[in-house]
């Protein structure tokens, strides 16, 4: 970290990463997973749904979507109350270690993942849900790892002690 670049240098805004994977899955599910494009067997697998009735999917997906958004809002609100930026392209001024941050170092990204899972379920697409795995790998390696290096350099032993006692995700 240099004085002129007081930011973690994440690859992209994290919400865009989640949205990008969600849209990729939706596009494959909608336009590519057809027998004409990939053949009947692959189309069956790519177009695989959860096998749940629409009402059941709604009952399960809605709490996931709302819960993930509430988690995001609570975690972001805590950042704002502390007076530090939520956006990873702005400098961090305070280390968040209380509230939801006592249980997870990344409750916002966890909230995004829960919301994503709810949307995949609502879309009735196993493929979209499976794409959450590479999405989380991208977020973990190209966002969180960079943020952690930045916070360690900026806050030193205080951040290192926090990282030692609080898990990354749960």
N, C-alpha and C positions, 0 to 999 in steps of 0.2 A: 504494500500500500504506500503510495506516495502522497505527499501533502496536497498536490494538485488533483489527485484522483481519489477523493475520499468517498468511494463507492465500491461495492463488492464486484462489479463487473459481471453480472449474471448474463447468461446467453440471450435471454429474452424475458419480457415481463411474464411471470409465472401464470397469470390467468390465460394469457394467449397460448401458452404451451398446452394447458388442459383443453382449451377450446379447440386448438389445432388438432389434437388427437381425437377429440370427440367428433369434429367435422370430418376428419379422415375416415373414421369408422363409419359414420353415417353415409358418406359418399360411396364407400365400398359396399356397404349394406344395400344402398339404394340403387346404384348404377352398375356396379361391377358384378355383384353376386347374382347374375342372371344366367340361366342355362345357355343362352346364346353366346355369352362372353367367356365363361369359364367352364362350361360343360355342366351337365345335370348333377353329377356327384359333388363337385366343388361348390356349385350354387347351393346345394342343400346344406352343406356345412357352413359356408359363408353367411347364408341367410338364416341360420339357426336362431330360433327364438327361445325363450325360457319355458315355453309351454304353459304359461299361466293365462288365465282369463284376463281380459282388459281391466275389469274392476279390481281383481286381486293385484295386478301390477300397479294400479293407481294407489291402492291402499298401502302397498309396500314402498313404492318409489317416492310418493309425496313426503312422508316423514324424513326420508334420506335427503331429499333435495332441500327441504326447509331446514332440517337439522344442520346440514353442511353450511348453508347460508348463514344461519344463526351463529354457528361456530366462527365463521369468517368475520361476521360483523362484530362479535364480542371481542375477538382477538385484535381486529383492526381498531376498534374503539379504545381498547387498552393502550395501544400505541399512541393514539391521538391524545388520550389523557396524559400520557407521559411526556408529550410534546416531541416525539420523534417520528420520523417518516415511516409510513407503511411501505411505500414504494422502494424497491431495491435499487433504483437508479438515483436515489437521493441519499445523502449521508445519514448515518445513524448517530444520534446525539446522546441516547440513553440506552442502557441495556435492560431489556424487558425480562424479568425473572419471576414475577408474581402472577396472580390470576391464573389463566389457562397455561401460562408459560411455566408454571410449577410442575405440570404434568407432561408437557410436550414442548420441545424447542421450536416446533413448526406447526402450531395449531391452525394457521391459515391454510397451509398446504394440505393438511389433513382434512380441513373443511372442504377444500376444492375437490379432493379425492372422493369424499363422501357424496358431495353434490354430483360429481361425475358418475359415480356408481348408480345413484338414483335416476339420473337421466338415461343411462344405458338400459336400465331396467324398464323405464317408461317407454323407451324406443323399442323394447322387446328384441334387443340384439346382444347375443352372447359375444359376437365379434367386437362390438364397441366396448363391452366390459373387459374383454381380454386385452384390448389396446391400452387399458389403464396401466398394465404392467410396464410396457416400455415408456409410457408417459411418466410414471413414477421414477423409473431409472434415469430419465433425462432430468427431471426435477432434482433428484437426489445428487446426481453427479455434476450437472452443469449450472445448477442454481444454489442448492443448499451447501455443497462443498465450497463454492466460491464465497458465499455469505459467511460460512464458518471461518474461513481463512481471514477474511476481512475483519470480522468481529474479534477474532483472537489477536490480530495485529493491533486493532484499535483499543480494545479493552483489556488485553493481556491476561493476567492471572485471574481477574474477576470472571472473565468469560470462560476461561479454561476450567475453573472450579464449577461454574454453572453447567458446562458441557459434561463434566464428570458425574454430576448428580441427577441430570434430567435427560431422559431418552430423546432421541431425534424425532421419532414419530409418536409413539405411545409409551 
